[in-house]
Amino acid sequence: MIRYGLLFAAAFALAGCGSDGPSVSQVTVTLTQGGTIIADGAVVESAGMDGSTPTGIIATQNTNSSGQTTFAVPASTSTGSLCFSARRIGSSSSNCATLNSLSPAITLDL
């Protein structure tokens, strides 16, 4: 009887480990350049990056007057990751993370 109890306890403990789903339901991106807020700047949400080019684009949104925009996090992507990127003449910035390790707020500094 004890053996079955231990087996059940081990299975229950493992069930809570290693979630494959998103760690957050939305991500707020702040866009800056040298620490200065960029209002009305385009930010891209994508499944990956090829150098400085987003791949598997999910959405593009412009920042508000505070330099922020909030994206919904999909339940899954083709890569298991989610990237946010922005570019202006002469500069670009990106941040990628696996879905289960996303931060609820990131800053892209161009």
OpenMM code with the backbone's topology and positions (N, CA, C; nanometers):
from openmm import Vec3, app, unit

residues = "MET ILE ARG TYR GLY LEU LEU PHE ALA ALA ALA PHE ALA LEU ALA GLY CYS GLY SER ASP GLY PRO SER VAL SER GLN VAL THR VAL THR LEU THR GLN GLY GLY THR ILE ILE ALA ASP GLY ALA VAL VAL GLU SER ALA GLY MET ASP GLY SER THR PRO THR GLY ILE ILE ALA THR GLN ASN THR ASN SER SER GLY GLN THR THR PHE ALA VAL PRO ALA SER THR SER THR GLY SER LEU CYS PHE SER ALA ARG ARG ILE GLY SER SER SER SER ASN CYS ALA THR LEU ASN SER LEU SER PRO ALA ILE THR LEU ASP LEU".split()
positions = [
    Vec3(0.0815, -0.1186, 0.0000),
    Vec3(0.0000, 0.0000, 0.0000),
    Vec3(0.0866, 0.1260, 0.0000),
    Vec3(0.1945, 0.1245, 0.0778),
    Vec3(0.2834, 0.2396, 0.0834),
    Vec3(0.3478, 0.2625, -0.0530),
    Vec3(0.3827, 0.1558, -0.1221),
    Vec3(0.4460, 0.1670, -0.2527),
    Vec3(0.3551, 0.2415, -0.3503),
    Vec3(0.2247, 0.2112, -0.3508),
    Vec3(0.1313, 0.2800, -0.4397),
    Vec3(0.1158, 0.4268, -0.4007),
    Vec3(0.1166, 0.4545, -0.2710),
    Vec3(0.1077, 0.5921, -0.2230),
    Vec3(0.2266, 0.6737, -0.2681),
    Vec3(0.3465, 0.6158, -0.2617),
    Vec3(0.4668, 0.6861, -0.3065),
    Vec3(0.4646, 0.7087, -0.4575),
    Vec3(0.4183, 0.6104, -0.5315),
    Vec3(0.4076, 0.6243, -0.6765),
    Vec3(0.3115, 0.7364, -0.7128),
    Vec3(0.1964, 0.7421, -0.6435),
    Vec3(0.0992, 0.8483, -0.6680),
    Vec3(0.1579, 0.9848, -0.6335),
    Vec3(0.2299, 0.9941, -0.5213),
    Vec3(0.2898, 1.1214, -0.4791),
    Vec3(0.3939, 1.1679, -0.5806),
    Vec3(0.4745, 1.0752, -0.6332),
    Vec3(0.5753, 1.1114, -0.7327),
    Vec3(0.5109, 1.1595, -0.8615),
    Vec3(0.4059, 1.0931, -0.9057),
    Vec3(0.3355, 1.1339, -1.0272),
    Vec3(0.2707, 1.2703, -1.0089),
    Vec3(0.2136, 1.2947, -0.8927),
    Vec3(0.1498, 1.4236, -0.8640),
    Vec3(0.2543, 1.5349, -0.8633),
    Vec3(0.3718, 1.5113, -0.8066),
    Vec3(0.4778, 1.6113, -0.8015),
    Vec3(0.5284, 1.6446, -0.9409),
    Vec3(0.5426, 1.5429, -1.0249),
    Vec3(0.5902, 1.5663, -1.1613),
    Vec3(0.4886, 1.6404, -1.2459),
    Vec3(0.3614, 1.6251, -1.2186),
    Vec3(0.2577, 1.6915, -1.2984),
    Vec3(0.2677, 1.8427, -1.2891),
    Vec3(0.3187, 1.8950, -1.1798),
    Vec3(0.3294, 2.0394, -1.1637),
    Vec3(0.4566, 2.0978, -1.2209),
    Vec3(0.5479, 2.0160, -1.2696),
    Vec3(0.6766, 2.0633, -1.3187),
    Vec3(0.6745, 2.0860, -1.4695),
    Vec3(0.7543, 2.1829, -1.5150),
    Vec3(0.7814, 2.2006, -1.6561),
    Vec3(0.6615, 2.2353, -1.7415),
    Vec3(0.5859, 2.3346, -1.7052),
    Vec3(0.4706, 2.3753, -1.7854),
    Vec3(0.5145, 2.4199, -1.9237),
    Vec3(0.4426, 2.3760, -2.0269),
    Vec3(0.4740, 2.4159, -2.1630),
    Vec3(0.3938, 2.5383, -2.2065),
    Vec3(0.2978, 2.5802, -2.1278),
    Vec3(0.2146, 2.6940, -2.1638),
    Vec3(0.2815, 2.8260, -2.1287),
    Vec3(0.2210, 2.9344, -2.1740),
    Vec3(0.2775, 3.0668, -2.1456),
    Vec3(0.2816, 3.0965, -1.9964),
    Vec3(0.3873, 3.1671, -1.9550),
    Vec3(0.4022, 3.2043, -1.8149),
    Vec3(0.3187, 3.3276, -1.7803),
    Vec3(0.2809, 3.4067, -1.8809),
    Vec3(0.1975, 3.5258, -1.8612),
    Vec3(0.0948, 3.5325, -1.9736),
    Vec3(-0.0143, 3.6072, -1.9542),
    Vec3(-0.1176, 3.6175, -2.0573),
    Vec3(-0.0989, 3.7395, -2.1471),
    Vec3(-0.0180, 3.8351, -2.1008),
    Vec3(0.0111, 3.9515, -2.1838),
    Vec3(0.1483, 4.0073, -2.1488),
    Vec3(0.2061, 4.0791, -2.2455),
    Vec3(0.3370, 4.1414, -2.2254),
    Vec3(0.3262, 4.2878, -2.2657),
    Vec3(0.3704, 4.3764, -2.1764),
    Vec3(0.3745, 4.5197, -2.2064),
    Vec3(0.5165, 4.5547, -2.2491),
    Vec3(0.5284, 4.6126, -2.3680),
    Vec3(0.6582, 4.6505, -2.4234),
    Vec3(0.6715, 4.8022, -2.4158),
    Vec3(0.7833, 4.8478, -2.3598),
    Vec3(0.8165, 4.9904, -2.3576),
    Vec3(0.9269, 5.0124, -2.4588),
    Vec3(0.9089, 5.1103, -2.5459),
    Vec3(1.0052, 5.1391, -2.6520),
    Vec3(1.0782, 5.2693, -2.6197),
    Vec3(1.2114, 5.2605, -2.6152),
    Vec3(1.2932, 5.3780, -2.5861),
    Vec3(1.4096, 5.3864, -2.6844),
    Vec3(1.4695, 5.5035, -2.6890),
    Vec3(1.5936, 5.5196, -2.7645),
    Vec3(1.6870, 5.6013, -2.6765),
    Vec3(1.7918, 5.5363, -2.6290),
    Vec3(1.8830, 5.6014, -2.5363),
    Vec3(1.8141, 5.6429, -2.4075),
    Vec3(1.7123, 5.5684, -2.3680),
    Vec3(1.6398, 5.5982, -2.2459),
    Vec3(1.5228, 5.6934, -2.2630),
    Vec3(1.5070, 5.7513, -2.3822),
    Vec3(1.3963, 5.8434, -2.4100),
    Vec3(1.2787, 5.7666, -2.4689),
    Vec3(1.1598, 5.7881, -2.4151),
    Vec3(1.0378, 5.7206, -2.4609),
    Vec3(1.0114, 5.7508, -2.6082),
    Vec3(0.9704, 5.6483, -2.6833),
    Vec3(0.9316, 5.6665, -2.8236),
    Vec3(0.7812, 5.6425, -2.8344),
    Vec3(0.7066, 5.7486, -2.8582),
    Vec3(0.5619, 5.7382, -2.8795),
    Vec3(0.5355, 5.7075, -3.0264),
    Vec3(0.4289, 5.6349, -3.0533),
    Vec3(0.3869, 5.6000, -3.1890),
    Vec3(0.4941, 5.5220, -3.2665),
    Vec3(0.5698, 5.4400, -3.1944),
    Vec3(0.6696, 5.3552, -3.2584),
    Vec3(0.6126, 5.2157, -3.2806),
    Vec3(0.6471, 5.1544, -3.3913),
    Vec3(0.5955, 5.0212, -3.4243),
    Vec3(0.6749, 4.9126, -3.3512),
    Vec3(0.6009, 4.8202, -3.2890),
    Vec3(0.6603, 4.7042, -3.2222),
    Vec3(0.5969, 4.5792, -3.2834),
    Vec3(0.6794, 4.4801, -3.3135),
    Vec3(0.6332, 4.3568, -3.3771),
    Vec3(0.6405, 4.2414, -3.2781),
    Vec3(0.5331, 4.1637, -3.2707),
    Vec3(0.5294, 4.0393, -3.1938),
    Vec3(0.5432, 3.9261, -3.2955),
    Vec3(0.6379, 3.8349, -3.2746),
    Vec3(0.6611, 3.7279, -3.3718),
    Vec3(0.7056, 3.5999, -3.3019),
    Vec3(0.7106, 3.4929, -3.3800),
    Vec3(0.7514, 3.3628, -3.3273),
    Vec3(0.9028, 3.3445, -3.3287),
    Vec3(0.9751, 3.4341, -3.3946),
    Vec3(1.1202, 3.4207, -3.4008),
    Vec3(1.1851, 3.5394, -3.4690),
    Vec3(1.3172, 3.5329, -3.4767),
    Vec3(1.3958, 3.6368, -3.5427),
    Vec3(1.4987, 3.5702, -3.6328),
    Vec3(1.5210, 3.6294, -3.7501),
    Vec3(1.6286, 3.5895, -3.8399),
    Vec3(1.7201, 3.7108, -3.8495),
    Vec3(1.8213, 3.7144, -3.7646),
    Vec3(1.9027, 3.8351, -3.7521),
    Vec3(1.8178, 3.9433, -3.6875),
    Vec3(1.7962, 4.0541, -3.7580),
    Vec3(1.7120, 4.1615, -3.7050),
    Vec3(1.5732, 4.1627, -3.7695),
    Vec3(1.5405, 4.0550, -3.8425),
    Vec3(1.4111, 4.0469, -3.9119),
    Vec3(1.3185, 3.9499, -3.8393),
    Vec3(1.1989, 3.9978, -3.7990),
    Vec3(1.1044, 3.9077, -3.7326),
    Vec3(1.0498, 3.8026, -3.8299),
    Vec3(1.0312, 3.6805, -3.7799),
    Vec3(0.9736, 3.5729, -3.8604),
    Vec3(0.8484, 3.5221, -3.7903),
    Vec3(0.7521, 3.4770, -3.8671),
    Vec3(0.6274, 3.4290, -3.8096),
    Vec3(0.5549, 3.5407, -3.7354),
    Vec3(0.5376, 3.6540, -3.8037),
    Vec3(0.4772, 3.7720, -3.7404),
    Vec3(0.3354, 3.7409, -3.6933),
    Vec3(0.3087, 3.7757, -3.5679),
    Vec3(0.1781, 3.7551, -3.5062),
    Vec3(0.0980, 3.8839, -3.5053),
    Vec3(0.1631, 3.9948, -3.4676),
    Vec3(0.0939, 4.1247, -3.4604),
    Vec3(0.1953, 4.2379, -3.4656),
    Vec3(0.1489, 4.3537, -3.5124),
    Vec3(0.2271, 4.4768, -3.5078),
    Vec3(0.1391, 4.5834, -3.4447),
    Vec3(0.1929, 4.6527, -3.3446),
    Vec3(0.1175, 4.7568, -3.2755),
    Vec3(0.2070, 4.8776, -3.2543),
    Vec3(0.1460, 4.9960, -3.2498),
    Vec3(0.2198, 5.1185, -3.2202),
    Vec3(0.2117, 5.1507, -3.0720),
    Vec3(0.3175, 5.2117, -3.0212),
    Vec3(0.3200, 5.2505, -2.8811),
    Vec3(0.2301, 5.3723, -2.8572),
    Vec3(0.1846, 5.3863, -2.7323),
    Vec3(0.1029, 5.5015, -2.6945),
    Vec3(0.1944, 5.6197, -2.6586),
    Vec3(0.1375, 5.7262, -2.6027),
    Vec3(0.2160, 5.8460, -2.5698),
    Vec3(0.3180, 5.8201, -2.4588),
    Vec3(0.3025, 5.7100, -2.3853),
    Vec3(0.3989, 5.6713, -2.2816),
    Vec3(0.5048, 5.5752, -2.3344),
    Vec3(0.5008, 5.5483, -2.4662),
    Vec3(0.5977, 5.4578, -2.5274),
    Vec3(0.5697, 5.3108, -2.5015),
    Vec3(0.4439, 5.2776, -2.4672),
    Vec3(0.4101, 5.1393, -2.4341),
    Vec3(0.2998, 5.0832, -2.5229),
    Vec3(0.3030, 4.9531, -2.5397),
    Vec3(0.1959, 4.8790, -2.6041),
    Vec3(0.1891, 4.7412, -2.5384),
    Vec3(0.0689, 4.6855, -2.5299),
    Vec3(0.0503, 4.5566, -2.4634),
    Vec3(-0.0006, 4.4541, -2.5637),
    Vec3(0.0676, 4.3414, -2.5670),
    Vec3(0.0336, 4.2318, -2.6569),
    Vec3(-0.0259, 4.1153, -2.5790),
    Vec3(-0.1254, 4.0504, -2.6380),
    Vec3(-0.1765, 3.9246, -2.5840),
    Vec3(-0.0752, 3.8154, -2.6184),
    Vec3(-0.0569, 3.7217, -2.5279),
    Vec3(0.0354, 3.6107, -2.5499),
    Vec3(-0.0441, 3.4911, -2.6018),
    Vec3(-0.0057, 3.4378, -2.7189),
    Vec3(-0.0764, 3.3196, -2.7710),
    Vec3(-0.0467, 3.1964, -2.6865),
    Vec3(-0.1364, 3.1003, -2.6907),
    Vec3(-0.1177, 2.9754, -2.6152),
    Vec3(0.0029, 2.8963, -2.6652),
    Vec3(0.0347, 2.9115, -2.7945),
    Vec3(0.1501, 2.8425, -2.8512),
    Vec3(0.1967, 2.9163, -2.9759),
    Vec3(0.3204, 2.8887, -3.0158),
    Vec3(0.3740, 2.9387, -3.1425),
    Vec3(0.4459, 2.8228, -3.2105),
    Vec3(0.4789, 2.8397, -3.3361),
    Vec3(0.5458, 2.7324, -3.4105),
    Vec3(0.6842, 2.7013, -3.3544),
    Vec3(0.7440, 2.7965, -3.2831),
    Vec3(0.8784, 2.7782, -3.2295),
    Vec3(0.8806, 2.7545, -3.0786),
    Vec3(0.7669, 2.7766, -3.0117),
    Vec3(0.7639, 2.7671, -2.8661),
    Vec3(0.8194, 2.8915, -2.7994),
    Vec3(0.8518, 2.9915, -2.8808),
    Vec3(0.9078, 3.1173, -2.8307),
    Vec3(0.8237, 3.2346, -2.8775),
    Vec3(0.8487, 3.3488, -2.8174),
    Vec3(0.7817, 3.4722, -2.8572),
    Vec3(0.8855, 3.5831, -2.8562),
    Vec3(0.8850, 3.6644, -2.9623),
    Vec3(0.9818, 3.7730, -2.9753),
    Vec3(0.9086, 3.9052, -2.9924),
    Vec3(0.9706, 4.0100, -2.9439),
    Vec3(0.9221, 4.1459, -2.9642),
    Vec3(1.0387, 4.2238, -3.0225),
    Vec3(1.0106, 4.3031, -3.1265),
    Vec3(1.1191, 4.3753, -3.1920),
    Vec3(1.0710, 4.5097, -3.2437),
    Vec3(1.1684, 4.5987, -3.2632),
    Vec3(1.1409, 4.7313, -3.3187),
    Vec3(1.2659, 4.7767, -3.3926),
    Vec3(1.2461, 4.8646, -3.4895),
    Vec3(1.3611, 4.9208, -3.5597),
    Vec3(1.3304, 5.0629, -3.6025),
    Vec3(1.4330, 5.1399, -3.6057),
    Vec3(1.4299, 5.2755, -3.6582),
    Vec3(1.5518, 5.2891, -3.7471),
    Vec3(1.5601, 5.3956, -3.8203),
    Vec3(1.6742, 5.4146, -3.9094),
    Vec3(1.8046, 5.4010, -3.8308),
    Vec3(1.8849, 5.3055, -3.8709),
    Vec3(2.0149, 5.2851, -3.8090),
    Vec3(2.0188, 5.2035, -3.6815),
    Vec3(1.9044, 5.1604, -3.6293),
    Vec3(1.9084, 5.0807, -3.5066),
    Vec3(1.7897, 4.9858, -3.4985),
    Vec3(1.8099, 4.8786, -3.4249),
    Vec3(1.7019, 4.7831, -3.4008),
    Vec3(1.7249, 4.7184, -3.2649),
    Vec3(1.6178, 4.6607, -3.2098),
    Vec3(1.6258, 4.5923, -3.0813),
    Vec3(1.5235, 4.4808, -3.0803),
    Vec3(1.5576, 4.3711, -3.0144),
    Vec3(1.4630, 4.2606, -3.0028),
    Vec3(1.4829, 4.1888, -2.8698),
    Vec3(1.3796, 4.1170, -2.8295),
    Vec3(1.3822, 4.0380, -2.7069),
    Vec3(1.3014, 3.9123, -2.7337),
    Vec3(1.3632, 3.7962, -2.7186),
    Vec3(1.2952, 3.6681, -2.7393),
    Vec3(1.3044, 3.5838, -2.6131),
    Vec3(1.1994, 3.5067, -2.5886),
    Vec3(1.1974, 3.4157, -2.4745),
    Vec3(1.1041, 3.3001, -2.5058),
    Vec3(1.1256, 3.1874, -2.4387),
    Vec3(1.0317, 3.0771, -2.4547),
    Vec3(0.9000, 3.1175, -2.3896),
    Vec3(0.7922, 3.0605, -2.4352),
    Vec3(0.6598, 3.0960, -2.3838),
    Vec3(0.6487, 3.0769, -2.2324),
    Vec3(0.7167, 2.9761, -2.1788),
    Vec3(0.7048, 2.9507, -2.0352),
    Vec3(0.8041, 3.0302, -1.9512),
    Vec3(0.8762, 3.1255, -2.0135),
    Vec3(0.9683, 3.2094, -1.9365),
    Vec3(0.9541, 3.3577, -1.9702),
    Vec3(0.8380, 3.3957, -2.0236),
    Vec3(0.8152, 3.5358, -2.0608),
    Vec3(0.8045, 3.6257, -1.9386),
    Vec3(0.8555, 3.7463, -1.9537),
    Vec3(0.8398, 3.8489, -1.8509),
    Vec3(0.7148, 3.9301, -1.8867),
    Vec3(0.6386, 3.9774, -1.7887),
    Vec3(0.5181, 4.0553, -1.8191),
    Vec3(0.5478, 4.1950, -1.8718),
    Vec3(0.6721, 4.2419, -1.8572),
    Vec3(0.7094, 4.3754, -1.9054),
    Vec3(0.8531, 4.3719, -1.9553),
    Vec3(0.8750, 4.4257, -2.0750),
    Vec3(1.0098, 4.4355, -2.1303),
    Vec3(1.0307, 4.5740, -2.1882),
    Vec3(1.1561, 4.6124, -2.2014),
    Vec3(1.1926, 4.7389, -2.2651),
    Vec3(1.2801, 4.7078, -2.3840),
    Vec3(1.2466, 4.7654, -2.4982),
    Vec3(1.3310, 4.7586, -2.6165),
    Vec3(1.3953, 4.8951, -2.6301),
    Vec3(1.5281, 4.8997, -2.6206),
    Vec3(1.6009, 5.0259, -2.6332),
    Vec3(1.6757, 5.0261, -2.7660),
    Vec3(1.6380, 5.1184, -2.8512),
    Vec3(1.6990, 5.1280, -2.9846),
    Vec3(1.8293, 5.2056, -2.9790),
] * unit.nanometer
topology = app.Topology()
chain = topology.addChain("A")
for resn in residues:
    res = topology.addResidue(resn, chain)
    for name in ("N", "CA", "C"):
        topology.addAtom(name, app.Element.getBySymbol(name[0]), res)
